[in-house]
């Protein structure tokens, strides 16, 4: 975990340690000392006065003038922030009292006054009696005009304060101190900068070295450092941001390029496929509160009836054949998912084979356990299954790849229409912040049968996953409308369309009804 490492101190200029009383209009301005840049990340939490003092410590090593405001009165804190910026001075808070209380000078504030060699305090909204504990040490004024003349300190380059959008007194105070020190303040909607397009734009411009975040909900220092590093790349997903869900909804056309028998994606050319999936996505935009992203779900490795040269019963589409589809789709503002039908091959080995494509920010991965064969099994004879240990090996590798290249959150789809397809599903590893995992209900049949399967699949899923739904043009009787599809709860974040023409024999016998699929 990253922790705050105190940088070397910028030399304190004239006036920082003076013991004389302030003289408004004196020739030499007093100037605070800022900390030199160092690679450090810290998350501040606790009572407002403690957070404000810690923020001051993060940016200043000396301050001949400070501003103090009453933490219980937001209006006083906002006024004090303005005056702190004018005075080039840090802003600290009294310990919070009741709604009508003036607060008190707590130990955190007193310690910082000593550490910063403060000589003059501007009190905003704090009655004199609350300041008796420090008046013997510092000169207290309540009028900005009575402060000594101050100059701007050495500006902190590439230092950033992250604050949650709102008006918490500690956030206002910390932002006041940061701005007075010349640091940049980035306001984040929520607590993950990757989920805020505006924060991503700001951080990619700053490329920060020192990061201070206000609020425990930002996560650990290590988490903040990583998320800021990703945000600083400036690369955003279609629809904005670097977090997939619930910020986006994917509507996908499923199949293999140029092969109509393998799904709707292959029924038309690349350009026509883009037009078709855009039209499908447009049907969902009036029904969705978040951006709807047209998506290709491409069968990259295709289960086949013969063992093939590798003996795996799985054909691996060469990357050069897939690259034009990936390039055109991502250039068109779409997302792409590579689907693996492994046969007897290792899912991890197949995933690694497509690493060059998965290194792209808008390309995710799907695992299809239906086509995973156990020793002695043959394709087209049974519904396949995969052990959760093999799934987790892909999870860990894909998360590591995403982290290594500081990519936006990457999608991992697990197709499922029978509980036995993922053995040990409760042990699915969902702890990776780099991945968004979707369990995709892949069943076909009547609406009532599919709904029963949906209920079973969603109830059995481990926490920390999202859910997807697949509509079959021919095999659903009838296929749900977009309105009916969006009526499901949990709300599906990914909706795929499949099987517009006659499919291979395995699909013909795959699912007789959802009530039989999930019992196995």
QUIDAFEN-V320934 format. One record per residue. N is the residue number from 0. BURIAL is b if it has 24 or more other C-alpha atoms within 12 Angstrom, else e. Layout:
BEGIN
N;BURIAL
N;BURIAL
END
This chain:
BEGIN
0;e
1;e
2;e
3;b
4;e
5;e
6;e
7;e
8;e
9;b
10;e
11;b
12;b
13;e
14;b
15;b
16;b
17;b
18;e
19;e
20;e
21;b
22;e
23;e
24;e
25;e
26;e
27;e
28;b
29;b
30;b
31;b
32;b
33;b
34;b
35;b
36;b
37;b
38;b
39;b
40;b
41;b
42;b
43;b
44;b
45;e
46;b
47;b
48;b
49;b
50;b
51;b
52;b
53;b
54;b
55;b
56;b
57;b
58;b
59;b
60;b
61;b
62;b
63;b
64;b
65;b
66;b
67;b
68;b
69;b
70;b
71;b
72;b
73;b
74;e
75;b
76;b
77;b
78;b
79;b
80;b
81;b
82;b
83;b
84;b
85;b
86;b
87;b
88;b
89;b
90;b
91;b
92;b
93;b
94;b
95;b
96;e
97;e
98;e
99;e
100;e
101;b
102;b
103;b
104;b
105;b
106;e
107;b
108;b
109;b
110;e
111;b
112;b
113;b
114;e
115;b
116;b
117;b
118;b
119;b
120;b
121;b
122;b
123;b
124;b
125;b
126;e
127;b
128;e
129;b
130;b
131;e
132;e
133;b
134;e
135;e
136;e
137;b
138;b
139;b
140;b
141;b
142;e
143;b
144;e
145;e
146;b
147;b
148;b
149;b
150;b
151;b
152;b
153;b
154;b
155;b
156;b
157;b
158;b
159;b
160;b
161;b
162;b
163;b
164;b
165;e
166;e
167;b
168;b
169;b
170;b
171;b
172;b
173;b
174;b
175;b
176;b
177;b
178;b
179;b
180;b
181;b
182;b
183;b
184;b
185;b
186;b
187;b
188;e
189;e
190;b
191;b
192;b
193;b
194;b
195;b
196;b
197;b
198;b
199;b
200;b
201;b
202;b
203;b
204;e
205;b
206;b
207;b
208;b
209;b
210;b
211;b
212;b
213;b
214;b
215;e
216;e
217;b
218;b
219;b
220;b
221;e
222;b
223;b
224;b
225;b
226;b
227;b
228;b
229;b
230;b
231;b
232;b
233;b
234;b
235;b
236;b
237;b
238;b
239;b
240;b
241;b
242;b
243;b
244;b
245;b
246;b
247;b
248;b
249;b
250;b
251;b
252;b
253;b
254;b
255;b
256;b
257;b
258;b
259;e
260;b
261;b
262;b
263;b
264;b
265;b
266;b
267;b
268;e
269;b
270;e
271;e
272;b
273;b
274;e
275;b
276;b
277;b
278;e
279;b
280;b
281;e
282;e
283;b
284;e
285;e
286;e
287;b
288;e
289;e
290;b
291;b
292;b
293;b
294;b
295;b
296;b
297;b
298;b
299;b
300;b
301;b
302;b
303;b
304;e
305;e
306;e
307;e
308;e
309;e
310;e
311;b
312;b
313;b
314;b
315;b
316;b
317;e
318;b
319;e
320;e
321;b
322;b
323;e
324;b
325;b
326;b
327;b
328;b
329;b
330;e
331;b
332;b
333;b
334;b
335;b
336;b
337;b
338;b
339;b
340;b
341;b
342;b
343;b
344;b
345;b
346;b
347;b
348;e
349;b
350;b
351;b
352;e
353;b
354;b
355;e
356;b
357;b
358;b
359;b
360;b
361;b
362;b
363;b
364;b
365;b
366;b
367;b
368;b
369;b
370;b
371;b
372;b
373;b
374;e
375;e
376;e
377;b
378;b
379;b
380;e
381;b
382;b
383;b
384;b
385;b
386;b
387;b
388;e
389;b
390;b
391;b
392;e
393;b
394;b
395;b
396;b
397;b
398;b
399;b
400;b
401;b
402;b
403;e
404;b
405;b
406;b
407;b
408;b
409;b
410;b
411;b
412;b
413;b
414;b
415;b
416;b
417;b
418;b
419;b
420;b
421;b
422;b
423;e
424;b
425;b
426;e
427;b
428;b
429;b
430;e
431;b
432;b
433;b
434;b
435;b
436;b
437;b
438;b
439;b
440;b
441;b
442;b
443;b
444;b
445;b
446;b
447;e
448;b
449;b
450;b
451;b
452;b
453;b
454;b
455;b
456;b
457;b
458;e
459;b
460;b
461;e
462;e
463;e
464;b
465;b
466;b
467;b
468;b
469;b
470;b
471;b
472;b
473;e
474;b
475;b
476;e
477;e
478;b
479;b
480;e
481;b
482;e
483;e
484;b
485;b
486;e
487;b
488;e
489;b
490;b
491;b
492;b
493;b
494;b
495;b
496;b
497;b
498;b
499;b
500;b
501;e
502;b
503;e
504;e
505;b
506;b
507;e
508;e
509;b
510;b
511;e
512;b
513;b
514;b
515;e
516;b
517;b
518;e
519;e
END
